[in-house]
Amino acid sequence: MYPQMEILETKNCILRPITLDDTEDLYEYYSIPEVVKYLPIKVHQTYSDTRRFIKAFFLNNYQKGKIGHYAVVLKNENKVIGNVGFNNIYPHAHGGEMGICINPNYWGYNLSFELAQVLIDYAFNILNLEYVYAVTYNDNVYSKKPLDKLNFIHESDFNKKFKNYNNQIVKCNKFVLYKNNYTK
C-alpha cells in the first residue's frame, strides 16, 4: 500500500506500516504519561485521540511518500507493542532521525537493540542514507545502550523545552552514526 515502507523483520518482530486497526494497541501505551513524557503529544485519553494521531502522524506522512515509523508486531503474540522508524523522511534523504517507542509492558525484553539494528541496516543498505541520528534524554539511560552497541557517537548535548509538561527544560543528547563508520 505504501511502497516506500518496506516490511522489515527481526528475530522477534515484524515491522510494518501502522494502520487504524492498530488503534487499541497504540492507545495502550500512548495513554501512559511516562511514555509520552518527552513526545510532542499529550497523553491519549480516548481511542479517538489515538485514531487522530495515527491519521496525522503516520498515515498522512505515508501518503506523502515519506518513510516514517513502523508498527512493531511481536511475532509470538501477534500484537503491536510499539513503533519505530524514521521521523518522516523522504526516500532520497541524506540522513534521518531514528526513534523507538515501546509499550512499557515490554520494557526489559532487550528489543531496542534488534529494532535499532534492523533500522540501521535498512537506512544504510536500502535507503542509502549517509547518517542516522537519535536524540535521547539524559535521564533515560536505557535508550543509550543500543546506540552504544551500534557504535553511535555522542555528538552534542542541548536543552529542550517541553510545552506538554509546563515548559519543563530537559537535557537531551544527540548521537549520530555515519554510514562509513557502521559495521554490523
N, C-alpha and C positions, 0 to 999 in steps of 0.2 A: 504494500500500500504506500509506503514511503521508501523509495529505493535508496535514499541516502542513509537510511537507518538499517544497516546490515545486522542481521541477528548474530549475536556472539554467544559463546559458550565457555564456561569454566568447568572445573571438576564438579562443583556443587550447584551451579546456577546457569540459567538461560537468561540472556539479556535480550529483550525485545522492546519494540515501541510500546509506550503506555497507551492505554485505551480507556474509554469511560467505564468499561467493565471492571477496571481496577479501582473504582471509587472506594469501595468498602475497605480494601486492604490499605490504600494510601491514607484514608481517613484514620485508620487505626493508629498510625504513627504521627500524622500531621495534627492530630488533636492533642498531642502531648507537648506541654510547654517546653520541656527540656530539648525536644527535637527541633523545634522551630526557633529556639532561643537566638541563634545567630543567622537566621534566614530572613530575607526581606519580605516575610509574610507573617500574618498573625495566626495564632492557634485556630485551627478549624473547629467551628462549633457545630456544624451540621454537614451532612453529606453534600448539600448544595454548595457549601464553601469549597469542598474538595472537587466537585464537578467543575465549578467555575475555574478553579486553579488548573485542573487538567486541560481544560479548553484553552486557557490563556497562555500557560507556560509551556505545555507540551505540544498539544495538537496544533495550535496556531503556528508555532515555530516549525513543526514538521511540514506543515502545508506551505510554508515559505521556502522550503528546501533546505532548512538548516539541520545540522546534526546536533542533537540535544541529548537529553537524558533518556535512559532506558529503564524499563521496569526490571527489577531483579527478581526472578522467579526461582525460588528454592526448589530444586528438582524433586527431592524426596517428599515434599509437601505440596507441590504444585500451587504455591502461594507466593504472591508478591510481598517481599519482605523489605523492599527499599527501592531507591532509584539511584542510578549512577550515570555519569556521562560527561559530556562537554556542555558548557554553558552557552549553547546555541551559536555554533559557528557555521560558516558556510563551507561546503566541500573543498574549496580551493584556498582555505585559510592557511597562514603560515604557522600559527600556533593557537592554542586554546587552553582555557581554564577547565580543569577536571574537578568534578565534585562527587561526593559519595554521601548518601543519606540512608541510614539503615534503621529499621524498626528496633527500638531498644530491647524487645523480646529476643533479638538475635545478636545483640552485642556479646562479644566474648567468643564467638564462633570462629574468629580469625578469618572472616570472609573478605575484609577490606584489602588485604594483600592480593588475593587472587583476582578480585574485581579490578583493582588498580592495574595489575599486570596485564590483563586482557585488554583494558582500555589503552594502555601504553603501546602494546603490540599493534593494536588497531590504528592508533594515531600515527605511528612511525612507518608501519609496513603497508597499510592500506590507504590512509588519508594523506600520507607523505608530509605530515606536519614536521616543522623544524624544531619545535619545542612544545612542551606541555608544562603548565604551571598549576600549582594548587595553593590555596590560601587556607591556613589553619588558624585556630585561635589559641593563644598562649596557654589558656587553662585546659585545653583538650589535648593532653599528651598522647592519647591513643591514636589520634588522627595523623600524628607524625611518624609513627612506627612503619606503616607500609611505604611511606615516602623514603625513609632512610634505607629500607631494604631494597628499594628500586634505584638507589643512588641519586635521588633528587638532591640538589644543592640549595642550602638556605641562602636566599638572595637578599632579603630585607625584612625589616620589621616596620610596622606602621600602626597607627591608632585609627580605629573606625568607630563612628558614632552610630548607634542602633536606635532608630526612631521608635521601633516597636517596644523598646524597653527603656522608656523615659530618657532617651538620648544618652544612654549609658555608653561610655567610651571603653572599647575593648582593644587590647593589644593583639595584633594579628601578625602572622608570619607568612612570608611568601617563599615558596620553594619552586625551583624550576629544574627541569630535566631536558637537556638538548639531545637531539637525535644522535649526534656523533659521540655522545657520552653514554648511550644506552647499551647495555649488554644484558641479554636475557639469562 
